[in-house]
Amino acid sequence: MDTEGLYDLYRRSAGVTTDSRSVSKGEIFFALRGPNHDGNVHAAAAIASGALAAVVDDPTLSGEKMVLVDDVLVALTSLAAAHRHRLKVPVIAITGTNGKTTTRELVTAVLSRKAKVHSTAGNLNNHIGVPLTLLGAPDDAGFVVVEMGANHMGEIASLCETAMPTHGIITNIGTAHIEGFGSAENVRSAKSELYRWLGRSGGTAIYNDDNPVLRDLLHIAGATVPYSLPGDHSLHAVQAKAEGLYLNVNAVIDGREHTFATSLFGAHNLDNVRAAMATGLLFDVPVGDIAEAISGYMPANNRSQVVDTGRNTVIRDSYNANPSSMEKAISSFAELRSEKKMVIIGDMLELGSESYAGHASVLSQLRSIGTVEALIIGPRFREAAGELFPGRLFASTEEAVEWLRSAKPVEYTILVKGSRGMMLEKVYPLL
């Protein structure tokens, strides 16, 4: 079946899915292949569960509801691109080393005050997730916000070919996934693929004009809108003075001062807030609505999430980590006023040749603070620490869990941060 025929089928469906275990009646099941699974094996079960059709690339499969294609992933991507052509609304792509999910959620909250927004769900930001996001966009969406992640060269460019963004935000460019990219320069080049797309397609880059790395890339971006001058507006935002854990914002918009609270931990989230404010102003969302949307945003999924456990106050920031995000979080944590402070940090993965230097830099920062009790988890941190680091070193998260089980920390303010693969969420029940 060609893309046109598949799109006609899609328009009659209840949506698409790649998970045969959760097929809803009327959905189209795409039988994707992976390194450890073959969705074709589950195509018959998906149809039995109520799927309108199963898109497969195994020629031995046959039946009235089996749709045979050459490659299921190519078919899914082509279908998403076809649907994207139908969407005559702003499509805002968001990528970056740090903060892209928080920025995406904040931008979604702000734009939702003006129109219906369809946005990336969860972590669906890769070559499968982006097509699924686009195919989930309803006809009455006023905006589509698409998060794009990558750990190899060319991935952002490929995602742009499918999503065709009209606007784009690169939150920042730091050190992450070097193992996949090969070098820090390749990370910079890969993230800037979004700017290149916008420059070729006539789109608009919404950029942080306080960030010199991003400013240096603007020559490839085409039309540009700085955070400080979004559309017909002016914006200057700084962290308001506060004693507590949360980021409070003082903003001067079009010459008028506005101060509002957030539920985000740390000054390092200010740029994410500025991105959302600038995007809202560019699309003429009223200032009061922007402030209410950002104030009402509640972080979740262990991203800058503050939790009072009854025993301790825990800053859950363990969804992911790299040297730049780790150092920013620790810097914000160091400024907090608390009698008892503890950091629990885990290895930062996928840093390749920069791994030792990245871990050593974080440890050097912790040494300079000196007043924070530190639990350091993982072989990469242990190697960088040598015999000199004064904190507690653990080979694994399980070892740290055993220590916490006996230590029973109480009345601490605790920052937990590390790469997702370290599974630091295991420590939360002990805090």
C-alpha positions, 0 to 999 in steps of 0.5 A, a space after each residue: 500500500 502506498 502512502 496515499 492509501 495508508 493515509 486514507 486508512 489513517 483518516 478512518 482510524 482511531 489513531 496509531 500504535 506500535 504496542 500490540 499490548 495496548 491496542 485500542 479498537 480502531 487503531 492501526 498497529 505498526 509492526 516495528 522491528 527492533 534489535 530484540 523484537 519483531 512487531 510482525 510476530 504480534 500483528 495477528 494478536 493486535 488485530 484480534 484485540 480490535 486493531 483496524 489494520 496491522 502494517 507489516 513488512 513480513 511477506 509471509 503474513 496475509 489477511 484482510 487487515 494485514 497491510 504489507 509495506 516494504 519497511 514499517 518504520 519508513 511507512 510510519 514516517 511517511 504517514 506522519 509527514 503526510 499528516 504534517 502537510 495537512 496541519 496548517 498551524 505553527 509547529 514548534 520544535 525543541 531540542 538541546 542538551 539540557 532542559 528540552 522536556 521542561 521547556 517543551 512542557 512550559 511552552 505547551 502550558 503557555 500556548 494552551 492559554 491561547 489555543 489547543 496545543 498538541 505536544 510530545 508525550 513523555 519521552 517520545 522524541 526520537 525517530 519513532 516518537 516524533 512520527 507518533 506525536 505528529 500522527 496524534 495531532 488533531 485537526 483542531 490543534 492550534 499549535 503543535 510542539 515537538 520535542 526532538 532528541 538525538 545521540 547521533 549526527 543527522 538525527 535532528 535533520 531527519 526529524 525535521 524532514 518529518 516534522 517540518 517545524 515552522 519555529 525552533 528552540 535550541 535550549 542550549 548546547 553542552 556536553 552529552 551523548 559524546 559517545 554517540 556523536 564522537 566529539 563536543 564539536 559534533 554535538 554542536 553541529 548536530 544540535 544546530 541541524 534544527 537551525 539549518 532546517 529553519 534557515 532552508 525552510 524559511 522558519 524562525 529560530 527563537 533563541 536565547 540571546 544571552 547564550 554566546 554559543 547559540 548566537 554564533 550559530 544564527 548565521 545558518 538559522 534564517 529568521 531569528 527572534 531573541 528571547 529579549 525581543 519576541 515579536 512586538 514585545 520586550 522581555 527581561 527576566 531574572 531570578 527574583 530573590 527568594 529564601 526557598 527552594 523554588 525559582 521565582 521570576 522577576 520580569 520586565 515585559 514591555 516596560 512593566 514589572 511582573 513577579 511570579 513564583 514557579 514550582 521549579 527548583 534552581 536558577 538553572 531553570 530560568 532559561 527554560 522559563 524565558 523560552 516559554 515566556 518569549 514564545 508566548 509573547 511572540 504568539 501574543 499570549 496575554 502577559 497575565 496568562 503567561 505568568 499564570 501558566 508558568 506559575 501553575 506548572 508542576 514538574 514531574 517525572 524526576 525533573 527538577 521536582 521538589 518532594 516533601 517526604 515527611 522526613 526530608 525535602 528531596 529535589 528529584 532531578 534524576 531523569 538524566 544528567 551530563 556535566 553541564 546540567 549536573 554543575 548547574 544543579 549543584 550550583 543552584 543547590 549550593 546557594 540554598 540555605 539549609 542546615 543539613 544538605 546532602 547530594 546523591 549523584 550518579 554516573 553520567 553515561 555516554 560521555 565517551 572520551 570526555 567521561 573522566 574529565 566530566 566526572 572530575 569537574 563535577 567532583 571538583 565543584 563539590 570539593 569547592 562547596 565543602 559544606 554538603 554531605 555527598 554520596 557519590 555513586 558509580 564506577 566513573 565517579 569512583 575512578 575520577 575521585 581517586 583517594 582524595 574525595 571526602 564524600 562516600 563512594 559507592 560502586 552501585 546504586 544498590 550499595 547506596 540504598 543499603 547504606 541509606 537503609 541503615 543511615 536513615 537520613 532525617 531533616 535533610 535537603 537532598 539533591 538527587 541527580 544522575 543519568 537515567 541508567 543509574 536508576 537513582 529512583 531506587 533511593 527515593 523510598 529511603 529518603 
